Amino acid sequence: MERIWAPWRTVYVGKDHGSGCIFCEKLNSSEDETNYLLWRGDGVFVLLNLYPYNNGHLLVAPKRHVGDLTELNADELLEIGRTTQHMIRLLRAAFHPDGFNVGVNLGTIAGAGIPGHCHVHIVPRWGGDNNFMPVLGDVRVISEGLNLTYRKLKEAMAREPEGEH
């Protein structure tokens, strides 16, 4: 069996994540950097995914605890859309990806890891990022720690023109 060394992930493996909603817990905490909470808007917020598919994988979620897009009101839906656009621009500035996957998994059967709190995934993509590892080994290689990714995105946000966020 081949092994991949990723010691930064040990803080997540085997950890008791509790029975509450992880999104609501992070939103109600003041420890944004510790929780990788990148941005807070009026009705939505943005987190780094703790188990990213790629570097810079972000989650855009409503502040209100709702499990389905159909439960969002018009203001929340609009803010999620605008925030998703903003985060795509931010990721382009910070990481220069070749493209993005943007999507929502509604329900456990559709892949929602947290089905009680809907959220949009923004996954930056680069040419060649899907190599033999996930295909043959069912393993993803994330080449950058979450702390560094968080810092790069915060720095990119600080460089944005006033009124951009």
N, C-alpha and C positions, 0 to 999 in steps of 0.2 A: 504494500500500500504506500502510495506517495503521500507526503505531508507538506503542508504549506504553513509557513511560520507567519502568524498574524497575532502577536502577543497583545496588541491593543484591544482585541475583541474579548479578552478574558474577563473584563468587567461585566460583560453581558451574558456569557455562557453560564447556565445553571443558576442565574440570579432569580430570586422570587420577584416577579413583577406585580404581585398583588392582584386583587380582584376588581379594583376600581378601573376607571377609564384612564389610560395613560395620557391621552390628550388633555383631558380635564385636569388631571393632576399637575401636568407640566404648565398648563395655562394658569392655574391657581398658585403656582410657585413664583417666587421672585428670583429664583436661580436660573435666569435665562441661559447664561453661558454653560453652566453645568448640564442643563437640559437640552442644549443645542436648539433653543428657541431663538430663531433668527430675527423674527419681525412680528410685531403686533399691530393690527389695524383696528378699525372700529368694530367690525363684526367677524373678522377672520385672523388667523395667525399662521406662521410658517415655521416648520421644524425641519431639521435634518433627520433623515431616516436612520435609525440606529442599525439597521440591517440593510445597507444600501445595495442596489443592483449595480451601481456605478458610483464613482466619485461625484459628489454634488447632488445626490438624490434627495430631493426636497418633498415635503408634504405640506399642502395648503389645506387648512381645515377651518370650518366655522367655529366660532367661540361657543355657540350654542350646541349642546349635546343632541345631535340628531343623527340617525343612522342611514338616511337615504336622501339623495338629491331632491326627490319629490317633496320632502318635508321642509326644504329651505324656502324662505320668503324671497321676494324679488330683490331686496337690498343685499341679502347674503349671497345670493347667486351672482349678482353683478359684481360684488366685491371679490368673490372667489375668482371670477373670470379676470378681472383687472389685476388682482394680485398674482395670478398665474402668469399673465403677460409680463408683469414687472419682474418676477423671479426668472423668467426665461431671459429677459434682457440682462439681468444681473449675472446669471450663469454664463451668458455669452461673454460679458466683460471680464469675468474672473477666470474662466477656464477655456474659452474658445472651442466649445464642442462643435462637431460637424452636424449634429441634429439632436432631436429630443423625442422621447416617448412621453406622452402626457395622457393620463387616464385615471379612471375611477373603478374600483372593484366594489360592487354592491352585493353584499351577502357572502357568507363563508364559502359557499360552493363556487363563487366567482373569484375567490382568492383574497377576500377582505380579511386581513389579520386582526383588525379591530372593527368588527361589523357594526358596533353600536354608535360609532362616531365617523361619519363619512369624511372623506378627504381625497384630494387630488394628488396623484403622484406626478412629479416632474423628474424625468431621468435623462440626464445628459448622455449623448452617445458620440463615440468617435469611431472613425474607420478602423476596423481591426479589433475593436474592444470585445467582440464575441469570438474568442479563439477556441482552441480545442478544450480548454479547462472545463467550461460549463457543458460542453457537448459530450465529451467523453468521461469526465470525472465528476460531473454534477457539482462543480465547485466554482465559485466566483473569486477572482483575485481583485481586491480593492487596494490600490497602490498608495493610498494616502489616508492617514488617520483622521478621525472626525474633528479633533481639536484644530488641526491645520486647515481643514476645509472650512470650518466655522470661521476661523480667523480671516481667511482669504475672502470669504463672502462679506463679512463685516467691513473689511477694508474697502472692498468694491462698493459697498453701500455708502461709505463715507465719502467716496469720490463722486457720487452721483450729483447731478445738478439739483439745486434746491427745488422742492416741489415734486420731485420724481417719485418719492415714496410717501 
